């Protein structure tokens, strides 16, 4: 878990299931409640997930929306995690980025001028 003044990042482990889903959700909600201005959920290194990962993402999105905090999810380009997310319709519900750099770029504040 990484936190900066403007953006918090939760990096998901290689496998997300019943054994660790609540801990990951607690990290995500903790960042949101600490006042971060944006949140990235990084699943780029995740090789297996069940519905617990989707639960973490959707509950984090609900809290981010309540707080007015933008959130991006980084998914692997292919594999079971990507497939689970697509079957569940996740790309229609949350902003998806191909990598953390792209997500950070999308969340960067627009210079005032």
MOPAC internal coordinates of N, CA, C and O (Angstrom, degrees):
PM7 1SCF
backbone

  N    0.0000 0     0.00 0     0.00 0    0    0    0
  C    1.4427 1     0.00 0     0.00 0    1    0    0
  C    1.5244 1   108.37 1     0.00 0    2    1    0
  O    1.2310 1   120.92 1   -47.02 1    3    2    1
  N    1.3114 1   115.84 1   132.98 1    3    2    1
  C    1.4584 1   121.75 1  -179.84 1    5    3    2
  C    1.5173 1   108.35 1  -127.67 1    6    5    3
  O    1.2310 1   120.92 1   -40.51 1    7    6    5
  N    1.3150 1   115.85 1   139.49 1    7    6    5
  C    1.4590 1   119.09 1   178.59 1    9    7    6
  C    1.5197 1   109.49 1  -135.20 1   10    9    7
  O    1.2310 1   120.76 1   -45.67 1   11   10    9
  N    1.2990 1   116.14 1   134.33 1   11   10    9
  C    1.4495 1   121.63 1   172.14 1   13   11   10
  C    1.5171 1   106.52 1  -127.67 1   14   13   11
  O    1.2310 1   120.16 1    -3.10 1   15   14   13
  N    1.3010 1   117.30 1   176.90 1   15   14   13
  C    1.4592 1   120.54 1  -178.52 1   17   15   14
  C    1.5285 1   111.36 1   -60.72 1   18   17   15
  O    1.2310 1   120.31 1   144.76 1   19   18   17
  N    1.3172 1   117.01 1   -35.24 1   19   18   17
  C    1.4560 1   118.91 1  -173.63 1   21   19   18
  C    1.5170 1   114.58 1  -103.38 1   22   21   19
  O    1.2310 1   119.66 1   150.58 1   23   22   21
  N    1.3182 1   118.26 1   -29.42 1   23   22   21
  C    1.4592 1   119.75 1  -173.13 1   25   23   22
  C    1.5242 1   110.92 1  -142.67 1   26   25   23
  O    1.2310 1   121.05 1   -45.76 1   27   26   25
  N    1.3198 1   115.61 1   134.24 1   27   26   25
  C    1.4584 1   120.87 1   174.27 1   29   27   26
  C    1.5169 1   108.98 1  -107.56 1   30   29   27
  O    1.2310 1   120.66 1   -34.37 1   31   30   29
  N    1.3189 1   116.34 1   145.63 1   31   30   29
  C    1.4614 1   120.99 1   178.93 1   33   31   30
  C    1.5160 1   109.40 1  -129.16 1   34   33   31
  O    1.2310 1   120.67 1   -50.42 1   35   34   33
  N    1.3299 1   116.32 1   129.58 1   35   34   33
  C    1.4517 1   121.98 1   172.15 1   37   35   34
  C    1.5207 1   106.16 1  -110.37 1   38   37   35
  O    1.2310 1   120.92 1   -62.35 1   39   38   37
  N    1.3294 1   115.84 1   117.65 1   39   38   37
  C    1.4615 1   121.57 1   178.72 1   41   39   38
  C    1.5172 1   108.44 1   -95.26 1   42   41   39
  O    1.2310 1   120.83 1   -62.37 1   43   42   41
  N    1.3105 1   116.02 1   117.63 1   43   42   41
  C    1.4516 1   121.16 1  -178.63 1   45   43   42
  C    1.5248 1   110.13 1   -75.29 1   46   45   43
  O    1.2310 1   119.88 1   -34.28 1   47   46   45
  N    1.3267 1   117.84 1   145.72 1   47   46   45
  C    1.4687 1   120.77 1   177.01 1   49   47   46
  C    1.5297 1   110.66 1   -71.58 1   50   49   47
  O    1.2310 1   120.67 1    -3.38 1   51   50   49
  N    1.3235 1   116.32 1   176.62 1   51   50   49
  C    1.4690 1   121.40 1  -178.79 1   53   51   50
  C    1.5212 1   111.83 1   -59.56 1   54   53   51
  O    1.2310 1   120.13 1   145.16 1   55   54   53
  N    1.3268 1   117.35 1   -34.84 1   55   54   53
  C    1.4636 1   121.31 1  -179.74 1   57   55   54
  C    1.5245 1   109.96 1  -128.44 1   58   57   55
  O    1.2310 1   121.18 1   -46.26 1   59   58   57
  N    1.3248 1   115.34 1   133.74 1   59   58   57
  C    1.4667 1   121.11 1   176.78 1   61   59   58
  C    1.5172 1   107.67 1  -123.76 1   62   61   59
  O    1.2310 1   121.44 1   -56.49 1   63   62   61
  N    1.3385 1   114.84 1   123.51 1   63   62   61
  C    1.4572 1   120.60 1   178.56 1   65   63   62
  C    1.5204 1   109.15 1  -153.35 1   66   65   63
  O    1.2310 1   120.53 1    16.45 1   67   66   65
  N    1.3066 1   116.59 1  -163.55 1   67   66   65
  C    1.4560 1   121.91 1  -177.32 1   69   67   66
  C    1.5293 1   112.21 1   -57.39 1   70   69   67
  O    1.2310 1   120.35 1   150.22 1   71   70   69
  N    1.3325 1   116.94 1   -29.78 1   71   70   69
  C    1.4708 1   120.45 1  -175.13 1   73   71   70
  C    1.5279 1   113.24 1   -71.25 1   74   73   71
  O    1.2310 1   119.35 1   157.12 1   75   74   73
  N    1.3330 1   118.84 1   -22.88 1   75   74   73
  C    1.4724 1   119.24 1  -175.81 1   77   75   74
  C    1.5299 1   114.71 1  -135.51 1   78   77   75
  O    1.2310 1   119.68 1   179.03 1   79   78   77
  N    1.3060 1   118.21 1    -0.97 1   79   78   77
  C    1.4633 1   121.08 1  -177.91 1   81   79   78
  C    1.5258 1   113.86 1   -58.72 1   82   81   79
  O    1.2310 1   120.12 1   135.95 1   83   82   81
  N    1.3191 1   117.37 1   -44.05 1   83   82   81
  C    1.4745 1   120.65 1  -178.52 1   85   83   82
  C    1.5277 1   111.14 1   -65.69 1   86   85   83
  O    1.2310 1   119.98 1   143.10 1   87   86   85
  N    1.3313 1   117.64 1   -36.90 1   87   86   85
  C    1.4594 1   120.89 1   178.93 1   89   87   86
  C    1.5304 1   110.85 1   -65.46 1   90   89   87
  O    1.2310 1   120.64 1   138.84 1   91   90   89
  N    1.3186 1   116.38 1   -41.16 1   91   90   89
  C    1.4651 1   120.65 1   178.83 1   93   91   90
  C    1.5302 1   109.81 1   -66.51 1   94   93   91
  O    1.2310 1   120.57 1   137.89 1   95   94   93
  N    1.3260 1   116.51 1   -42.11 1   95   94   93
  C    1.4633 1   120.33 1   177.29 1   97   95   94
  C    1.5282 1   110.54 1   -60.78 1   98   97   95
  O    1.2310 1   120.03 1   137.87 1   99   98   97
  N    1.3180 1   117.54 1   -42.13 1   99   98   97
  C    1.4649 1   120.97 1   178.94 1  101   99   98
  C    1.5318 1   110.66 1   -60.98 1  102  101   99
  O    1.2310 1   119.97 1   140.68 1  103  102  101
  N    1.3280 1   117.66 1   -39.32 1  103  102  101
  C    1.4658 1   120.97 1   177.54 1  105  103  102
  C    1.5306 1   110.20 1   -62.78 1  106  105  103
  O    1.2310 1   121.03 1   133.59 1  107  106  105
  N    1.3202 1   115.63 1   -46.41 1  107  106  105
  C    1.4563 1   120.78 1  -178.27 1  109  107  106
  C    1.5269 1   111.49 1   -63.09 1  110  109  107
  O    1.2310 1   120.60 1   130.51 1  111  110  109
  N    1.3228 1   116.46 1   -49.49 1  111  110  109
  C    1.4653 1   120.24 1  -179.55 1  113  111  110
  C    1.5238 1   110.88 1   -65.84 1  114  113  111
  O    1.2310 1   120.28 1   145.53 1  115  114  113
  N    1.3299 1   117.06 1   -34.47 1  115  114  113
  C    1.4514 1   120.85 1   177.35 1  117  115  114
  C    1.5228 1   111.71 1   -62.12 1  118  117  115
  O    1.2310 1   120.65 1   136.96 1  119  118  117
  N    1.3258 1   116.37 1   -43.04 1  119  118  117
  C    1.4653 1   119.94 1   176.69 1  121  119  118
  C    1.5239 1   110.80 1   -63.05 1  122  121  119
  O    1.2310 1   120.75 1   133.55 1  123  122  121
  N    1.3200 1   116.16 1   -46.45 1  123  122  121
  C    1.4635 1   119.55 1   179.72 1  125  123  122
  C    1.5195 1   111.49 1   -59.79 1  126  125  123
  O    1.2310 1   120.70 1   135.09 1  127  126  125
  N    1.3218 1   116.26 1   -44.91 1  127  126  125
  C    1.4606 1   120.20 1  -178.28 1  129  127  126
  C    1.5253 1   112.91 1   -72.38 1  130  129  127
  O    1.2310 1   120.24 1   163.67 1  131  130  129
  N    1.3404 1   117.15 1   -16.33 1  131  130  129
  C    1.4633 1   120.33 1   178.59 1  133  131  130
  C    1.5293 1   112.19 1   -80.58 1  134  133  131
  O    1.2310 1   120.89 1   170.97 1  135  134  133
  N    1.3429 1   115.90 1    -9.03 1  135  134  133
  C    1.4574 1   118.74 1   175.59 1  137  135  134
  C    1.5209 1   115.79 1   101.95 1  138  137  135
  O    1.2310 1   119.81 1  -164.04 1  139  138  137
  N    1.3357 1   117.96 1    15.96 1  139  138  137
  C    1.4615 1   117.95 1   176.76 1  141  139  138
  C    1.5258 1   109.23 1   -59.88 1  142  141  139
  O    1.2310 1   120.93 1   -29.45 1  143  142  141
  N    1.3186 1   115.83 1   150.55 1  143  142  141
  C    1.4604 1   120.11 1  -178.71 1  145  143  142
  C    1.5202 1   112.96 1   -88.18 1  146  145  143
  O    1.2310 1   120.30 1   166.18 1  147  146  145
  N    1.3457 1   117.03 1   -13.82 1  147  146  145
  C    1.4593 1   122.18 1   178.59 1  149  147  146
  C    1.5240 1   107.77 1  -157.62 1  150  149  147
  O    1.2310 1   120.92 1   -21.66 1  151  150  149
  N    1.3308 1   115.84 1   158.34 1  151  150  149
  C    1.4622 1   120.77 1  -179.05 1  153  151  150
  C    1.5194 1   109.97 1  -135.41 1  154  153  151
  O    1.2310 1   121.15 1   -42.53 1  155  154  153
  N    1.3214 1   115.40 1   137.47 1  155  154  153
  C    1.4620 1   122.28 1   173.19 1  157  155  154
  C    1.5161 1   107.67 1  -120.19 1  158  157  155
  O    1.2310 1   120.50 1   -51.97 1  159  158  157
  N    1.3218 1   116.65 1   128.03 1  159  158  157
  C    1.4551 1   122.49 1   171.71 1  161  159  158
  C    1.5234 1   106.03 1  -103.57 1  162  161  159
  O    1.2310 1   120.81 1   -68.36 1  163  162  161
  N    1.3248 1   116.07 1   111.64 1  163  162  161
  C    1.4627 1   122.10 1  -173.33 1  165  163  162
  C    1.5230 1   111.08 1   -99.90 1  166  165  163
  O    1.2310 1   121.09 1   -75.44 1  167  166  165
  N    1.3349 1   115.52 1   104.56 1  167  166  165
  C    1.4563 1   121.47 1   177.48 1  169  167  166
  C    1.5280 1   111.12 1  -104.01 1  170  169  167
  O    1.2310 1   119.69 1  -165.11 1  171  170  169
  N    1.3204 1   118.20 1    14.89 1  171  170  169
  C    1.4632 1   121.07 1  -174.25 1  173  171  170
  C    1.5226 1   112.96 1   -61.10 1  174  173  171
  O    1.2310 1   119.73 1   152.89 1  175  174  173
  N    1.3289 1   118.12 1   -27.11 1  175  174  173
  C    1.4591 1   120.73 1   178.11 1  177  175  174
  C    1.5156 1   113.86 1  -100.29 1  178  177  175
  O    1.2310 1   120.62 1  -173.72 1  179  178  177
  N    1.3100 1   116.41 1     6.28 1  179  178  177
  C    1.4593 1   122.07 1  -178.35 1  181  179  178
  C    1.5362 1   109.21 1   -82.83 1  182  181  179
  O    1.2310 1   120.61 1   -53.95 1  183  182  181
  N    1.3251 1   116.44 1   126.05 1  183  182  181
  C    1.4660 1   120.36 1  -178.54 1  185  183  182
  C    1.5199 1   113.16 1  -109.38 1  186  185  183
  O    1.2310 1   120.04 1   167.82 1  187  186  185
  N    1.3401 1   117.53 1   -12.18 1  187  186  185
  C    1.4601 1   121.33 1   177.28 1  189  187  186
  C    1.5158 1   108.86 1  -147.98 1  190  189  187
  O    1.2310 1   120.67 1   -42.94 1  191  190  189
  N    1.3237 1   116.33 1   137.06 1  191  190  189
  C    1.4567 1   120.17 1   171.93 1  193  191  190
  C    1.5151 1   109.28 1  -150.46 1  194  193  191
  O    1.2310 1   121.81 1   -26.76 1  195  194  193
  N    1.3128 1   114.14 1   153.24 1  195  194  193
  C    1.4572 1   119.69 1   171.84 1  197  195  194
  C    1.5236 1   107.36 1  -117.06 1  198  197  195
  O    1.2310 1   120.20 1    18.69 1  199  198  197
  N    1.2969 1   117.21 1  -161.31 1  199  198  197
  C    1.4615 1   120.03 1  -176.23 1  201  199  198
  C    1.5213 1   113.08 1   -63.35 1  202  201  199
  O    1.2310 1   119.72 1   161.94 1  203  202  201
  N    1.3112 1   118.14 1   -18.06 1  203  202  201
  C    1.4664 1   120.30 1   178.39 1  205  203  202
  C    1.5169 1   111.52 1   -63.19 1  206  205  203
  O    1.2310 1   119.68 1   142.84 1  207  206  205
  N    1.3211 1   118.21 1   -37.16 1  207  206  205
  C    1.4731 1   120.69 1   177.30 1  209  207  206
  C    1.5187 1   109.83 1   -65.11 1  210  209  207
  O    1.2310 1   120.14 1   136.89 1  211  210  209
  N    1.3220 1   117.34 1   -43.11 1  211  210  209
  C    1.4643 1   120.60 1   177.94 1  213  211  210
  C    1.5250 1   110.37 1   -62.15 1  214  213  211
  O    1.2310 1   120.63 1   140.04 1  215  214  213
  N    1.3269 1   116.40 1   -39.96 1  215  214  213
  C    1.4624 1   121.35 1   177.43 1  217  215  214
  C    1.5350 1   110.50 1   -59.72 1  218  217  215
  O    1.2310 1   120.32 1   134.76 1  219  218  217
  N    1.3242 1   116.99 1   -45.24 1  219  218  217
  C    1.4686 1   121.10 1   178.94 1  221  219  218
  C    1.5241 1   110.01 1   -59.46 1  222  221  219
  O    1.2310 1   120.77 1   133.07 1  223  222  221
  N    1.3234 1   116.12 1   -46.93 1  223  222  221
  C    1.4653 1   120.58 1  -177.36 1  225  223  222
  C    1.5217 1   110.88 1   -63.82 1  226  225  223
  O    1.2310 1   120.34 1   130.87 1  227  226  225
  N    1.3147 1   116.96 1   -49.13 1  227  226  225
  C    1.4626 1   120.04 1  -176.11 1  229  227  226
  C    1.5301 1   112.60 1   -68.80 1  230  229  227
  O    1.2310 1   119.99 1   141.39 1  231  230  229
  N    1.3236 1   117.62 1   -38.61 1  231  230  229
  C    1.4758 1   119.48 1   177.40 1  233  231  230
  C    1.5269 1   110.77 1   -69.27 1  234  233  231
  O    1.2310 1   120.50 1   144.50 1  235  234  233
  N    1.3268 1   116.64 1   -35.50 1  235  234  233
  C    1.4661 1   120.03 1   175.94 1  237  235  234
  C    1.5232 1   109.79 1   -65.06 1  238  237  235
  O    1.2310 1   120.63 1   137.91 1  239  238  237
  N    1.3292 1   116.40 1   -42.09 1  239  238  237
  C    1.4627 1   120.51 1   179.17 1  241  239  238
  C    1.5219 1   111.19 1   -62.71 1  242  241  239
  O    1.2310 1   120.45 1   138.90 1  243  242  241
  N    1.3250 1   116.74 1   -41.10 1  243  242  241
  C    1.4644 1   120.17 1   178.83 1  245  243  242
  C    1.5307 1   110.33 1   -61.25 1  246  245  243
  O    1.2310 1   120.19 1   135.59 1  247  246  245
  N    1.3326 1   117.25 1   -44.41 1  247  246  245
  C    1.4648 1   120.32 1  -179.64 1  249  247  246
  C    1.5217 1   110.74 1   -68.83 1  250  249  247
  O    1.2310 1   120.23 1   139.22 1  251  250  249
  N    1.3334 1   117.17 1   -40.78 1  251  250  249
  C    1.4630 1   120.69 1   178.44 1  253  251  250
  C    1.5254 1   109.96 1   -60.32 1  254  253  251
  O    1.2310 1   120.29 1   137.81 1  255  254  253
  N    1.3201 1   117.05 1   -42.19 1  255  254  253
  C    1.4604 1   121.47 1   179.07 1  257  255  254
  C    1.5209 1   110.46 1   -63.12 1  258  257  255
  O    1.2310 1   120.20 1   136.30 1  259  258  257
  N    1.3325 1   117.22 1   -43.70 1  259  258  257
  C    1.4629 1   121.27 1   177.78 1  261  259  258
  C    1.5260 1   111.08 1   -56.78 1  262  261  259
  O    1.2310 1   120.87 1   141.01 1  263  262  261
  N    1.3289 1   115.94 1   -38.99 1  263  262  261
  C    1.4625 1   121.59 1  -176.27 1  265  263  262
  C    1.5307 1   113.16 1   -88.76 1  266  265  263
  O    1.2310 1   120.34 1   172.85 1  267  266  265
  N    1.3351 1   116.96 1    -7.15 1  267  266  265
  C    1.4611 1   120.34 1  -177.14 1  269  267  266
  C    1.5187 1   112.77 1    72.74 1  270  269  267
  O    1.2310 1   120.56 1  -149.91 1  271  270  269
  N    1.3284 1   116.54 1    30.09 1  271  270  269
  C    1.4613 1   122.33 1  -178.05 1  273  271  270
  C    1.5348 1   109.17 1  -103.52 1  274  273  271
  O    1.2310 1   119.59 1   -55.45 1  275  274  273
  N    1.3373 1   118.39 1   124.55 1  275  274  273
  C    1.4598 1   119.47 1   176.90 1  277  275  274
  C    1.5261 1   110.99 1   -69.25 1  278  277  275
  O    1.2310 1   121.08 1   -35.06 1  279  278  277
  N    1.3256 1   115.53 1   144.94 1  279  278  277
  C    1.4616 1   120.84 1  -178.54 1  281  279  278
  C    1.5194 1   109.73 1  -136.90 1  282  281  279
  O    1.2310 1   121.07 1   -41.95 1  283  282  281
  N    1.3304 1   115.56 1   138.05 1  283  282  281
  C    1.4628 1   122.18 1   175.24 1  285  283  282
  C    1.5184 1   108.54 1  -124.07 1  286  285  283
  O    1.2310 1   121.13 1   -32.28 1  287  286  285
  N    1.3276 1   115.44 1   147.72 1  287  286  285
  C    1.4581 1   122.39 1   176.70 1  289  287  286
  C    1.5248 1   107.89 1  -116.75 1  290  289  287
  O    1.2310 1   121.18 1   -51.03 1  291  290  289
  N    1.3345 1   115.34 1   128.97 1  291  290  289
  C    1.4580 1   121.32 1   177.18 1  293  291  290
  C    1.5237 1   107.15 1  -100.21 1  294  293  291
  O    1.2310 1   121.13 1   -61.05 1  295  294  293
  N    1.3293 1   115.45 1   118.95 1  295  294  293
  C    1.4658 1   121.33 1  -179.86 1  297  295  294
  C    1.5279 1   110.57 1  -110.96 1  298  297  295
  O    1.2310 1   120.54 1   -29.10 1  299  298  297
  N    1.3412 1   116.57 1   150.90 1  299  298  297
  C    1.4608 1   118.53 1   171.92 1  301  299  298
  C    1.5298 1   109.59 1   -60.26 1  302  301  299
  O    1.2310 1   120.05 1   -28.17 1  303  302  301
  N    1.3122 1   117.51 1   151.83 1  303  302  301
  C    1.4595 1   121.71 1  -178.86 1  305  303  302
  C    1.5267 1   112.15 1   -65.34 1  306  305  303
  O    1.2310 1   120.15 1   148.30 1  307  306  305
  N    1.3206 1   117.32 1   -31.70 1  307  306  305
  C    1.4719 1   121.54 1  -179.37 1  309  307  306
  C    1.5211 1   108.48 1  -151.41 1  310  309  307
  O    1.2310 1   121.07 1    -6.47 1  311  310  309
  N    1.3140 1   115.56 1   173.53 1  311  310  309
  C    1.4621 1   120.51 1   178.74 1  313  311  310
  C    1.5188 1   111.88 1   108.21 1  314  313  311
  O    1.2310 1   121.70 1     0.82 1  315  314  313
  N    1.3224 1   114.35 1  -179.18 1  315  314  313
  C    1.4600 1   120.88 1  -173.32 1  317  315  314
  C    1.5271 1   112.60 1   -63.85 1  318  317  315
  O    1.2310 1   119.90 1   143.16 1  319  318  317
  N    1.3266 1   117.79 1   -36.84 1  319  318  317
  C    1.4694 1   119.98 1  -179.29 1  321  319  318
  C    1.5259 1   109.72 1   -64.18 1  322  321  319
  O    1.2310 1   120.59 1   135.59 1  323  322  321
  N    1.3149 1   116.48 1   -44.41 1  323  322  321
  C    1.4669 1   120.85 1   177.89 1  325  323  322
  C    1.5284 1   109.88 1   -62.04 1  326  325  323
  O    1.2310 1   120.73 1   136.08 1  327  326  325
  N    1.3136 1   116.20 1   -43.92 1  327  326  325
  C    1.4705 1   120.82 1  -177.90 1  329  327  326
  C    1.5392 1   111.16 1   -64.48 1  330  329  327
  O    1.2310 1   120.26 1   135.59 1  331  330  329
  N    1.3210 1   117.11 1   -44.41 1  331  330  329
  C    1.4759 1   120.74 1   178.04 1  333  331  330
  C    1.5255 1   109.87 1   -59.11 1  334  333  331
  O    1.2310 1   120.63 1   135.52 1  335  334  333
  N    1.3251 1   116.40 1   -44.48 1  335  334  333
  C    1.4715 1   120.79 1  -179.84 1  337  335  334
  C    1.5283 1   110.89 1   -62.33 1  338  337  335
  O    1.2310 1   120.35 1   137.18 1  339  338  337
  N    1.3195 1   116.93 1   -42.82 1  339  338  337
  C    1.4657 1   120.27 1  -178.93 1  341  339  338
  C    1.5223 1   111.72 1   -68.30 1  342  341  339
  O    1.2310 1   120.20 1   137.06 1  343  342  341
  N    1.3247 1   117.23 1   -42.94 1  343  342  341
  C    1.4710 1   120.64 1   179.36 1  345  343  342
  C    1.5283 1   110.10 1   -62.34 1  346  345  343
  O    1.2310 1   120.28 1   143.27 1  347  346  345
  N    1.3221 1   117.06 1   -36.73 1  347  346  345
  C    1.4634 1   121.34 1   179.89 1  349  347  346
  C    1.5290 1   112.55 1   -78.13 1  350  349  347
  O    1.2310 1   119.92 1   174.12 1  351  350  349
  N    1.3237 1   117.76 1    -5.88 1  351  350  349
  C    1.4578 1   120.87 1   179.05 1  353  351  350
  C    1.5191 1   113.68 1    78.57 1  354  353  351
  O    1.2310 1   120.29 1  -161.05 1  355  354  353
  N    1.3185 1   117.04 1    18.95 1  355  354  353
  C    1.4651 1   120.36 1  -177.45 1  357  355  354
  C    1.5298 1   113.44 1   -57.18 1  358  357  355
  O    1.2310 1   118.75 1   139.17 1  359  358  357
  N    1.3365 1   120.00 1   -40.83 1  359  358  357
  C    1.4722 1   118.99 1   179.85 1  361  359  358
  C    1.5367 1   114.25 1   -61.21 1  362  361  359
  O    1.2310 1   119.84 1   162.12 1  363  362  361
  N    1.3206 1   117.92 1   -17.88 1  363  362  361
  C    1.4663 1   120.50 1   176.12 1  365  363  362
  C    1.5225 1   111.98 1   -85.28 1  366  365  363
  O    1.2310 1   120.54 1   165.72 1  367  366  365
  N    1.3315 1   116.57 1   -14.28 1  367  366  365
  C    1.4682 1   120.85 1  -173.99 1  369  367  366
  C    1.5199 1   114.19 1  -106.99 1  370  369  367
  O    1.2310 1   120.22 1   150.95 1  371  370  369
  N    1.3242 1   117.19 1   -29.05 1  371  370  369
  C    1.4663 1   120.91 1  -176.99 1  373  371  370
  C    1.5191 1   109.83 1  -133.88 1  374  373  371
  O    1.2310 1   121.06 1   -20.63 1  375  374  373
  N    1.3254 1   115.57 1   159.37 1  375  374  373
  C    1.4624 1   120.86 1   176.74 1  377  375  374
  C    1.5253 1   108.61 1   -75.21 1  378  377  375
  O    1.2310 1   120.86 1   -51.01 1  379  378  377
  N    1.3327 1   115.96 1   128.99 1  379  378  377
  C    1.4642 1   122.50 1  -178.08 1  381  379  378
  C    1.5228 1   109.24 1  -112.22 1  382  381  379
  O    1.2310 1   120.75 1   -44.81 1  383  382  381
  N    1.3314 1   116.17 1   135.19 1  383  382  381
  C    1.4645 1   121.65 1   176.64 1  385  383  382
  C    1.5300 1   108.70 1  -123.81 1  386  385  383
  O    1.2310 1   120.27 1   -28.23 1  387  386  385
  N    1.3397 1   117.08 1   151.77 1  387  386  385
  C    1.4654 1   120.07 1  -179.99 1  389  387  386
  C    1.5293 1   113.29 1   -77.38 1  390  389  387
  O    1.2310 1   120.46 1   159.37 1  391  390  389
  N    1.3436 1   116.72 1   -20.63 1  391  390  389
  C    1.4635 1   120.38 1   179.33 1  393  391  390
  C    1.5289 1   109.32 1  -159.71 1  394  393  391
  O    1.2310 1   121.02 1   -12.55 1  395  394  393
  N    1.3208 1   115.65 1   167.45 1  395  394  393
  C    1.4660 1   120.65 1  -176.81 1  397  395  394
  C    1.5225 1   111.53 1   -63.93 1  398  397  395
  O    1.2310 1   120.22 1   140.83 1  399  398  397
  N    1.3290 1   117.18 1   -39.17 1  399  398  397
  C    1.4707 1   120.05 1  -179.39 1  401  399  398
  C    1.5265 1   110.84 1   -59.13 1  402  401  399
  O    1.2310 1   120.31 1   137.18 1  403  402  401
  N    1.3171 1   117.01 1   -42.82 1  403  402  401
  C    1.4663 1   121.03 1   179.09 1  405  403  402
  C    1.5252 1   110.55 1   -64.76 1  406  405  403
  O    1.2310 1   120.42 1   138.55 1  407  406  405
  N    1.3298 1   116.80 1   -41.45 1  407  406  405
  C    1.4643 1   120.57 1   178.66 1  409  407  406
  C    1.5232 1   110.46 1   -63.55 1  410  409  407
  O    1.2310 1   120.13 1   135.25 1  411  410  409
  N    1.3274 1   117.36 1   -44.75 1  411  410  409
  C    1.4716 1   120.52 1   179.19 1  413  411  410
  C    1.5301 1   110.68 1   -62.23 1  414  413  411
  O    1.2310 1   120.85 1   139.67 1  415  414  413
  N    1.3034 1   115.98 1   -40.33 1  415  414  413
  C    1.4754 1   120.71 1   178.48 1  417  415  414
  C    1.5276 1   110.11 1   -61.17 1  418  417  415
  O    1.2310 1   120.79 1   136.59 1  419  418  417
  N    1.3323 1   116.10 1   -43.41 1  419  418  417
  C    1.4643 1   120.18 1  -179.30 1  421  419  418
  C    1.5267 1   111.24 1   -66.46 1  422  421  419
  O    1.2310 1   120.44 1   151.95 1  423  422  421
  N    1.3237 1   116.77 1   -28.05 1  423  422  421
  C    1.4593 1   121.14 1  -178.03 1  425  423  422
  C    1.5178 1   113.48 1   -91.95 1  426  425  423
  O    1.2310 1   120.29 1   172.09 1  427  426  425
  N    1.3345 1   117.06 1    -7.91 1  427  426  425
  C    1.4751 1   120.56 1  -179.21 1  429  427  426
  C    1.5088 1   110.49 1   -62.28 1  430  429  427
  O    1.2310 1   120.35 1   -41.55 1  431  430  429
  N    1.3256 1   116.93 1   138.45 1  431  430  429
  C    1.4528 1   119.23 1   178.47 1  433  431  430
  C    1.5346 1   111.20 1   -65.46 1  434  433  431
  O    1.2310 1   121.04 1   -36.84 1  435  434  433
  N    1.3081 1   115.63 1   143.16 1  435  434  433
  C    1.4591 1   121.32 1   177.66 1  437  435  434
  C    1.5227 1   107.81 1   -78.16 1  438  437  435
  O    1.2310 1   119.97 1   -53.64 1  439  438  437
  N    1.3371 1   117.66 1   126.36 1  439  438  437
  C    1.4760 1   119.65 1   179.61 1  441  439  438
  C    1.5290 1   110.73 1   -60.34 1  442  441  439
  O    1.2310 1   121.25 1   -42.74 1  443  442  441
  N    1.3167 1   115.22 1   137.26 1  443  442  441
  C    1.4626 1   120.94 1   177.42 1  445  443  442
  C    1.5279 1   108.12 1   -85.13 1  446  445  443
  O    1.2310 1   120.26 1   -43.82 1  447  446  445
  N    1.3063 1   117.11 1   136.18 1  447  446  445
  C    1.4520 1   116.04 1  -178.32 1  449  447  446
  C    1.4241 1   112.37 1  -159.41 1  450  449  447
  O    1.2310 1   120.10 1   180.00 1  451  450  449

